[in-house]
């Protein structure tokens, strides 16, 4: 009985060490290590920023028009632009 309990404990500790090792060596980096500069149109003001999942959203005021630009949070590449305008 003691042999079975010892083997079960050793198996559990081994499994735990394998999981910890896997997470250490295969962890996806969530920190962006590159620097980049996003250019804005002249006179543009940043109203707000936010994140949603793996996207970064920046709300801009460009000469009275509101625009939302989205970027990939990991690479900071532009993903899309959403412009708002008033109906005539």
C-alpha positions as CSV (number, residue, x, y, z in Angstrom):
1,X,0.0,0.0,0.0
2,X,2.8,2.3,0.8
3,X,4.5,1.6,-2.5
4,X,1.3,2.6,-4.4
5,X,0.9,5.8,-2.4
6,X,4.6,6.7,-3.1
7,X,4.3,6.1,-6.8
8,X,1.1,8.1,-7.0
9,X,2.7,11.0,-5.2
10,X,5.8,10.9,-7.4
11,X,3.6,10.8,-10.5
12,X,1.6,13.8,-9.3
13,X,4.8,15.8,-8.5
14,X,6.2,14.9,-11.9
15,X,3.1,16.0,-13.7
16,X,3.2,19.3,-11.8
17,X,6.8,19.9,-12.8
18,X,6.0,19.1,-16.5
19,X,3.2,21.6,-16.5
20,X,5.3,24.3,-14.9
21,X,8.1,23.7,-17.3
22,X,5.8,23.8,-20.3
23,X,4.3,27.1,-19.2
24,X,7.7,28.7,-18.6
25,X,9.1,27.7,-22.0
26,X,6.0,28.0,-24.2
27,X,4.5,31.2,-22.7
28,X,3.3,33.7,-25.2
29,X,4.9,37.1,-24.5
30,X,2.2,39.7,-23.8
31,X,4.7,42.6,-23.6
32,X,5.4,44.5,-26.8
33,X,9.1,44.9,-27.0
34,X,9.3,47.2,-30.1
35,X,8.8,50.9,-30.3
36,X,6.6,52.4,-32.9
37,X,5.2,55.8,-33.7
38,X,1.7,56.3,-35.1
39,X,1.3,59.5,-37.0
40,X,-1.9,61.5,-36.6
41,X,-3.4,64.0,-39.0
42,X,-2.5,67.6,-38.1
43,X,-4.8,69.0,-35.4
44,X,-6.0,65.6,-34.3
45,X,-6.7,65.0,-30.6
46,X,-6.8,61.7,-28.8
47,X,-10.1,61.5,-26.9
48,X,-9.7,58.0,-25.4
49,X,-8.0,54.7,-25.7
50,X,-9.1,51.2,-24.8
51,X,-8.4,47.5,-25.2
52,X,-10.7,44.7,-26.2
53,X,-9.1,41.2,-26.4
54,X,-6.1,41.5,-28.7
55,X,-7.1,44.9,-30.1
56,X,-6.2,48.5,-29.1
57,X,-8.8,51.2,-29.9
58,X,-7.9,54.9,-30.1
59,X,-10.7,57.5,-30.4
60,X,-9.6,60.6,-32.3
61,X,-11.2,64.0,-32.8
62,X,-10.1,65.3,-36.3
63,X,-11.5,68.7,-37.1
64,X,-14.8,68.0,-35.4
65,X,-15.2,64.5,-36.8
66,X,-14.8,61.5,-34.5
67,X,-12.8,58.5,-35.8
68,X,-11.9,55.2,-34.1
69,X,-8.6,53.5,-35.2
70,X,-7.9,49.9,-34.1
71,X,-4.5,48.3,-33.8
72,X,-3.3,44.8,-33.0
73,X,-2.2,44.9,-29.4
74,X,0.8,42.6,-30.0
75,X,2.3,44.0,-33.2
76,X,0.7,47.5,-33.1
77,X,-0.2,47.2,-36.8
78,X,-3.3,49.1,-37.9
79,X,-6.3,46.9,-38.2
80,X,-9.1,49.3,-39.2
81,X,-10.7,52.7,-39.1
82,X,-14.2,53.7,-38.3
83,X,-15.3,57.2,-39.2
84,X,-18.4,59.0,-37.8
85,X,-20.1,61.8,-39.7
86,X,-23.3,63.7,-39.2
87,X,-26.1,63.4,-41.8
88,X,-26.7,66.4,-44.0
